[in-house]
Amino acid sequence: NAYFQRKQIGLTAPRNVGAEADSSMPGIGRIAVRISWDTAYAGTEAIDHYNILRNGDIIGTVPHEPQITTRRFSFDDVLDEENKDKAHQYQVRTVDAQGTTADSSKIEVSL
């Protein structure tokens, strides 16, 4: 029954992407930005992973898993001395099994 099926829209960027300063460990001097998002929609190929970009460069990868709860995907960008006092732009890139990509909008975070 196709009543409940959505029309195919192809591979999408992750949904509800957010980025915020993470100050959960100030006692040890950890300066980080937590990037979080909800799953993307797959196209004709399965989603393989998400790339995390800071200022256009890939800084990390998170494997895709089905999001079956309200728990969001997340990645912590722990900043070194050189980068901790600067503003940065973050994006999350969906990558499917064929290497096709879809990027989220850029989010700027100032520390």
CYANA upper distance limits for C-alpha pairs under 8 A (distance plus 0.5 A):
  8 GLN  CA     43 GLY  CA      7.84
  9 ILE  CA     43 GLY  CA      7.41
 10 GLY  CA     41 TYR  CA      7.75
 10 GLY  CA     42 ALA  CA      6.74
 10 GLY  CA     43 GLY  CA      4.33
 10 GLY  CA     44 THR  CA      7.29
 11 LEU  CA     40 ALA  CA      7.82
 11 LEU  CA     41 TYR  CA      6.13
 11 LEU  CA     42 ALA  CA      5.13
 11 LEU  CA     43 GLY  CA      4.68
 11 LEU  CA     44 THR  CA      8.17
 11 LEU  CA     96 ASP  CA      8.40
 11 LEU  CA    100 THR  CA      8.49
 11 LEU  CA    101 THR  CA      8.08
 11 LEU  CA    102 ALA  CA      7.22
 12 THR  CA     40 ALA  CA      5.95
 12 THR  CA     41 TYR  CA      5.79
 12 THR  CA     42 ALA  CA      7.19
 12 THR  CA     43 GLY  CA      8.13
 12 THR  CA     94 THR  CA      7.77
 12 THR  CA    102 ALA  CA      6.16
 12 THR  CA    103 ASP  CA      8.40
 13 ALA  CA     40 ALA  CA      5.97
 13 ALA  CA     41 TYR  CA      8.03
 13 ALA  CA     92 VAL  CA      8.06
 13 ALA  CA     93 ARG  CA      6.96
 13 ALA  CA     94 THR  CA      6.18
 13 ALA  CA    101 THR  CA      8.44
 13 ALA  CA    102 ALA  CA      5.21
 13 ALA  CA    103 ASP  CA      5.58
 13 ALA  CA    104 SER  CA      5.57
 14 PRO  CA     37 TRP  CA      6.78
 14 PRO  CA     38 ASP  CA      6.39
 14 PRO  CA     39 THR  CA      5.82
 14 PRO  CA     40 ALA  CA      4.63
 14 PRO  CA     41 TYR  CA      8.12
 14 PRO  CA     92 VAL  CA      7.30
 14 PRO  CA     93 ARG  CA      7.71
 14 PRO  CA     94 THR  CA      6.94
 14 PRO  CA    103 ASP  CA      8.03
 14 PRO  CA    104 SER  CA      6.65
 15 ARG  CA     37 TRP  CA      6.47
 15 ARG  CA     38 ASP  CA      5.49
 15 ARG  CA     39 THR  CA      6.63
 15 ARG  CA     40 ALA  CA      6.44
 15 ARG  CA    104 SER  CA      8.18
 16 ASN  CA     36 SER  CA      8.48
 16 ASN  CA     37 TRP  CA      5.86
 16 ASN  CA     38 ASP  CA      6.37
 17 VAL  CA     35 ILE  CA      7.73
 17 VAL  CA     36 SER  CA      6.23
 17 VAL  CA     37 TRP  CA      4.81
 17 VAL  CA     38 ASP  CA      7.46
 17 VAL  CA     92 VAL  CA      7.97
 17 VAL  CA    104 SER  CA      7.72
 18 GLY  CA     35 ILE  CA      6.21
 18 GLY  CA     36 SER  CA      5.82
 18 GLY  CA     37 TRP  CA      6.80
 18 GLY  CA    107 ILE  CA      7.81
 19 ALA  CA     33 VAL  CA      7.05
 19 ALA  CA     34 ARG  CA      6.07
 19 ALA  CA     35 ILE  CA      4.86
 19 ALA  CA     36 SER  CA      6.89
 19 ALA  CA     90 TYR  CA      7.93
 19 ALA  CA    107 ILE  CA      7.33
 19 ALA  CA    108 GLU  CA      8.43
 19 ALA  CA    109 VAL  CA      7.39
 20 GLU  CA     33 VAL  CA      6.00
 20 GLU  CA     34 ARG  CA      6.04
 20 GLU  CA     35 ILE  CA      7.27
 20 GLU  CA    109 VAL  CA      7.08
 21 ALA  CA     31 ILE  CA      8.24
 21 ALA  CA     32 ALA  CA      6.52
 21 ALA  CA     33 VAL  CA      4.95
 21 ALA  CA     34 ARG  CA      6.80
 21 ALA  CA    109 VAL  CA      7.85
 21 ALA  CA    110 SER  CA      8.49
 21 ALA  CA    111 LEU  CA      7.20
 22 ASP  CA     31 ILE  CA      7.38
 22 ASP  CA     32 ALA  CA      5.70
 22 ASP  CA     33 VAL  CA      5.70
 22 ASP  CA     34 ARG  CA      6.31
 23 SER  CA     30 ARG  CA      7.83
 23 SER  CA     31 ILE  CA      7.00
 23 SER  CA     32 ALA  CA      7.46
 25 MET  CA     29 GLY  CA      7.25
 25 MET  CA     30 ARG  CA      6.19
 25 MET  CA     31 ILE  CA      8.38
 26 PRO  CA     30 ARG  CA      6.36
 26 PRO  CA     31 ILE  CA      8.00
 30 ARG  CA     78 VAL  CA      7.53
 30 ARG  CA     79 LEU  CA      8.32
 31 ILE  CA     78 VAL  CA      6.44
 31 ILE  CA     79 LEU  CA      6.22
 31 ILE  CA     80 ASP  CA      8.28
 31 ILE  CA     84 LYS  CA      7.07
 32 ALA  CA     76 ASP  CA      6.80
 32 ALA  CA     77 ASP  CA      5.79
 32 ALA  CA     78 VAL  CA      4.71
 32 ALA  CA     79 LEU  CA      5.99
 32 ALA  CA     84 LYS  CA      8.42
 33 VAL  CA     76 ASP  CA      6.20
 33 VAL  CA     77 ASP  CA      5.62
 33 VAL  CA     78 VAL  CA      7.11
 33 VAL  CA     79 LEU  CA      8.23
 33 VAL  CA    109 VAL  CA      8.45
 34 ARG  CA     74 SER  CA      7.27
 34 ARG  CA     75 PHE  CA      6.27
 34 ARG  CA     76 ASP  CA      5.00
 34 ARG  CA     77 ASP  CA      6.81
 35 ILE  CA     74 SER  CA      5.99
 35 ILE  CA     75 PHE  CA      5.76
 35 ILE  CA     76 ASP  CA      6.82
 35 ILE  CA     77 ASP  CA      8.21
 35 ILE  CA     90 TYR  CA      8.38
 36 SER  CA     72 ARG  CA      6.75
 36 SER  CA     73 PHE  CA      5.97
 36 SER  CA     74 SER  CA      4.70
 36 SER  CA     75 PHE  CA      7.02
 37 TRP  CA     72 ARG  CA      6.16
 37 TRP  CA     73 PHE  CA      5.86
 37 TRP  CA     74 SER  CA      7.02
 38 ASP  CA     67 GLN  CA      8.18
 38 ASP  CA     72 ARG  CA      5.94
 38 ASP  CA     73 PHE  CA      6.67
 39 THR  CA     66 PRO  CA      8.29
 39 THR  CA     67 GLN  CA      6.97
 39 THR  CA     72 ARG  CA      8.46
 39 THR  CA     73 PHE  CA      8.04
 40 ALA  CA     94 THR  CA      7.45
 41 TYR  CA     47 ILE  CA      8.49
 42 ALA  CA     46 ALA  CA      6.21
 42 ALA  CA     47 ILE  CA      6.23
 42 ALA  CA     96 ASP  CA      7.95
 45 GLU  CA     96 ASP  CA      6.60
 45 GLU  CA     97 ALA  CA      6.43
 45 GLU  CA     98 GLN  CA      7.34
 46 ALA  CA     96 ASP  CA      6.10
 46 ALA  CA     97 ALA  CA      6.26
 47 ILE  CA     64 HIS  CA      6.93
 47 ILE  CA     94 THR  CA      7.62
 47 ILE  CA     95 VAL  CA      6.52
 47 ILE  CA     96 ASP  CA      4.52
 47 ILE  CA     97 ALA  CA      6.51
 48 ASP  CA     63 PRO  CA      6.95
 48 ASP  CA     64 HIS  CA      6.03
 48 ASP  CA     94 THR  CA      8.47
 48 ASP  CA     95 VAL  CA      6.34
 48 ASP  CA     96 ASP  CA      5.28
 48 ASP  CA     97 ALA  CA      5.77
 49 HIS  CA     61 THR  CA      7.30
 49 HIS  CA     62 VAL  CA      6.19
 49 HIS  CA     63 PRO  CA      4.76
 49 HIS  CA     64 HIS  CA      5.05
 49 HIS  CA     94 THR  CA      6.85
 49 HIS  CA     95 VAL  CA      5.94
 49 HIS  CA     96 ASP  CA      7.33
 50 TYR  CA     61 THR  CA      6.14
 50 TYR  CA     62 VAL  CA      5.69
 50 TYR  CA     63 PRO  CA      6.78
 50 TYR  CA     64 HIS  CA      7.13
 50 TYR  CA     92 VAL  CA      6.97
 50 TYR  CA     93 ARG  CA      5.87
 50 TYR  CA     94 THR  CA      5.22
 50 TYR  CA     95 VAL  CA      6.33
 51 ASN  CA     58 ILE  CA      6.81
 51 ASN  CA     59 ILE  CA      8.10
 51 ASN  CA     60 GLY  CA      6.37
 51 ASN  CA     61 THR  CA      5.04
 51 ASN  CA     62 VAL  CA      7.01
 51 ASN  CA     92 VAL  CA      6.29
 51 ASN  CA     93 ARG  CA      5.47
 51 ASN  CA     94 THR  CA      7.13
 51 ASN  CA     95 VAL  CA      7.85
 52 ILE  CA     58 ILE  CA      6.13
 52 ILE  CA     59 ILE  CA      6.28
 52 ILE  CA     60 GLY  CA      5.63
 52 ILE  CA     61 THR  CA      6.51
 52 ILE  CA     62 VAL  CA      8.32
 52 ILE  CA     75 PHE  CA      8.24
 52 ILE  CA     90 TYR  CA      7.78
 52 ILE  CA     91 GLN  CA      6.58
 52 ILE  CA     92 VAL  CA      5.30
 52 ILE  CA     93 ARG  CA      6.90
 53 LEU  CA     57 ASP  CA      5.56
 53 LEU  CA     58 ILE  CA      4.85
 53 LEU  CA     59 ILE  CA      6.13
 53 LEU  CA     60 GLY  CA      7.78
 53 LEU  CA     89 GLN  CA      8.48
 53 LEU  CA     90 TYR  CA      5.99
 53 LEU  CA     91 GLN  CA      5.62
 53 LEU  CA     92 VAL  CA      6.69
 53 LEU  CA     93 ARG  CA      8.06
 54 ARG  CA     58 ILE  CA      6.99
 54 ARG  CA     59 ILE  CA      6.95
 54 ARG  CA     88 HIS  CA      6.95
 54 ARG  CA     89 GLN  CA      6.12
 54 ARG  CA     90 TYR  CA      5.21
 54 ARG  CA     91 GLN  CA      7.28
 55 ASN  CA     88 HIS  CA      6.55
 55 ASN  CA     89 GLN  CA      5.49
 55 ASN  CA     90 TYR  CA      6.80
 56 GLY  CA     89 GLN  CA      8.24
 56 GLY  CA     90 TYR  CA      8.21
 56 GLY  CA     91 GLN  CA      8.33
 59 ILE  CA     77 ASP  CA      8.40
 60 GLY  CA     75 PHE  CA      8.39
 62 VAL  CA     75 PHE  CA      7.97
 67 GLN  CA     71 ARG  CA      7.97
 67 GLN  CA     72 ARG  CA      8.12
 79 LEU  CA     83 ASN  CA      6.23
 79 LEU  CA     84 LYS  CA      5.79
 80 ASP  CA     84 LYS  CA      6.43
 81 GLU  CA     85 ASP  CA      8.33
 84 LYS  CA    111 LEU  CA      7.36
 85 ASP  CA    110 SER  CA      8.23
 85 ASP  CA    111 LEU  CA      6.26
 86 LYS  CA    110 SER  CA      6.80
 86 LYS  CA    111 LEU  CA      6.88
 87 ALA  CA    108 GLU  CA      7.24
 87 ALA  CA    109 VAL  CA      6.00
 87 ALA  CA    110 SER  CA      4.63
 87 ALA  CA    111 LEU  CA      6.87
 88 HIS  CA    108 GLU  CA      6.07
 88 HIS  CA    109 VAL  CA      5.91
 88 HIS  CA    110 SER  CA      7.01
 89 GLN  CA    106 LYS  CA      6.42
 89 GLN  CA    107 ILE  CA      5.83
 89 GLN  CA    108 GLU  CA      4.81
 89 GLN  CA    109 VAL  CA      6.85
 90 TYR  CA    106 LYS  CA      6.00
 90 TYR  CA    107 ILE  CA      5.69
 90 TYR  CA    108 GLU  CA      6.84
 90 TYR  CA    109 VAL  CA      8.22
 91 GLN  CA    103 ASP  CA      7.23
 91 GLN  CA    104 SER  CA      6.08
 91 GLN  CA    105 SER  CA      6.74
 91 GLN  CA    106 LYS  CA      5.58
 91 GLN  CA    107 ILE  CA      7.08
 92 VAL  CA    103 ASP  CA      6.46
 92 VAL  CA    104 SER  CA      5.97
 93 ARG  CA    101 THR  CA      6.88
 93 ARG  CA    102 ALA  CA      6.09
 93 ARG  CA    103 ASP  CA      4.85
 93 ARG  CA    104 SER  CA      6.76
 94 THR  CA    101 THR  CA      5.83
 94 THR  CA    102 ALA  CA      5.68
 94 THR  CA    103 ASP  CA      6.86
 95 VAL  CA     99 GLY  CA      6.15
 95 VAL  CA    100 THR  CA      6.15
 95 VAL  CA    101 THR  CA      5.13
 95 VAL  CA    102 ALA  CA      7.44
 96 ASP  CA    100 THR  CA      5.98
 96 ASP  CA    101 THR  CA      7.14
